[in-house]
Amino acid sequence: MTPSHAAVSAAAAAEHGFLSPTGVEITFLLIGLVTFGAALVSVTTRQLVHAALWLVVALGGLAVEYLLLTAEFIAWMQVLIYVGSVVVLLLFGLMLTKAPIGRSPDADSGNRWAALLVAVAAAAALVWVVVDAFRTTWIDLDGPAAGSTRVTGAGLFQNWVLPFEALSVLLLAALVGAIVLSRRAKAADAAQQARAGGAAQQARAARDGQRPAEEGKH
Amino acid sequence: MNGVADVALRLLAVFVAFLVLPLLVGQTEHKVMAHMQGRLGPMYAGGFHGWAQLVADGVKFAQKEDVVPAGADRRVFQLAPAVALLPYLLVLLAVPIGPGSGLVGQVLDAGIFFVLAVMGVGVLGSLMAGWASANKFSLLGGLRTAAQLLAYELPMLLAAASVAMAAGTVSLVGILDAFHWWWVPWQIVGAFVFFVAGLAELQRPPFDMPVADSEIIFGAYTEYTGLRFALFLLAEYAGIVVLSGLTTVLFLGGWHGPWGADGLGWLWTLLKTAVLAFVVIWLRVSYPRLREDQLQKLSWTLLVPLSLAQIALTGIVKVVIS
């Protein structure tokens, strides 16, 4: 954010309060509650596929929040990548292995309290950092969109181009790693088969080899 | 005209188009397929060449019993048709049919991404239907749907990105404003990739492996009856309208035409869309169904490299002319 923009934001912050919320702010809060609720149900439900579908609601709610903050490009990217691809991949994985209708008694873990602790700690850290960083930043929702594609693109490729490129190298490394892992698994299984043979192992090898490959493609 | 009435009028127009155009495509499919196969097709409903056949079909579907299998996941099963259909309605909102901001439901800053993102959501409906039916054919159909989407989403996105690079904007209205006639030969490979990937995403023949009626009995829709089944069919035809419209807007210049672009731009859009919809129907009659491995191979070894080559070509030409 440029200094002049920050000055404008600080000036704007002075005339804003928390006691007279606008319509957009109320909508933002309500959508936030829905998103939070969907996320909670998604991790607590015993029905595996329902968990994935509640995840769609949570991720979609997040996209709506981006939209309310005028970041249209990021909102559609959120839908495209997370709802359109990641959740489809999750459902694909569930259907490929087992997709029981109704409750799964084993869809629980002894680690739930540790997981809760980590989640609360992570949430607290994030909320603290974000509140501390953007306490006095206000977005002017009536003016030209502060999160339009042009602004986002300029910000990404002018101010943040180094982290962006570092991230893409990281993703490329992950992609190559996934391919290498899946190939090694296939070779090891083939060697095992040559020794032991058997149709059951063949089926397992085909399945084990296929799953990392699917992740790698993405 | 004041704001509220304007918005209401636009929504109404899009809704009417959403209800009428898919039925038109469906009726055309009945007649075109029939004549290509040496038949007459529907001739009685409505009197003149069976024009009311799909209205009669709709009445029939509405009268049928709405059955939910005993072992199914009731709520997901009932919700799935809506999830499959509504995204296409939303996409139609963003497709401009004429010049300016007057002939588009809603001008969006990142129109291309909106359209592709929302179209991807529609496939969730098939996945939900495939899983919730508690039927192994449906589950197979759902699996194939997911595999197909994962394979074809990437080339579609890359082809669209090529046009966005050429126009220097991701807004559908902006792309049409920047269009010149020589874009058609320049982006023709991208157009091919986009159209083929779109057909695969709609699960239209020859990419109808997920619904292959002769082997897995209509896949994810096996257990559906009555209105909910009709909604899935409507989603398929709305998908044809949306895909043809998008290909028109992105690659064929939308409302641009050799003459009369000022007043009759919307007619050019509709004409090009109709021609593409005819091609979709034609392909159904002419090509046999691709096998699952052929489907995947076509995407990963032909469409993805082609779309990457198109992006490289777009980049080179863009740098040379600027």
Interface residues (C-beta under 8 A of the other chain):
Chain A: V49 H50 L53 V56 E72 F73 W76 M77 V79 L80 V83 G84 S85 V87 V88 L89 L91 F92 L94 M95 L96 A99 I101 G102 A145 S148 T149 E214 K217 H218
Chain B: G71 A72 D73 V76 L108 D109 A110 F113 F114 L116 A117 V118 G120 V121 V123 L124 L127 M128 G130 W131 A132 A134 L139 G142 L143 A146 A147 L149 L150 A151 E153 L157 T169 V170 S171 W300
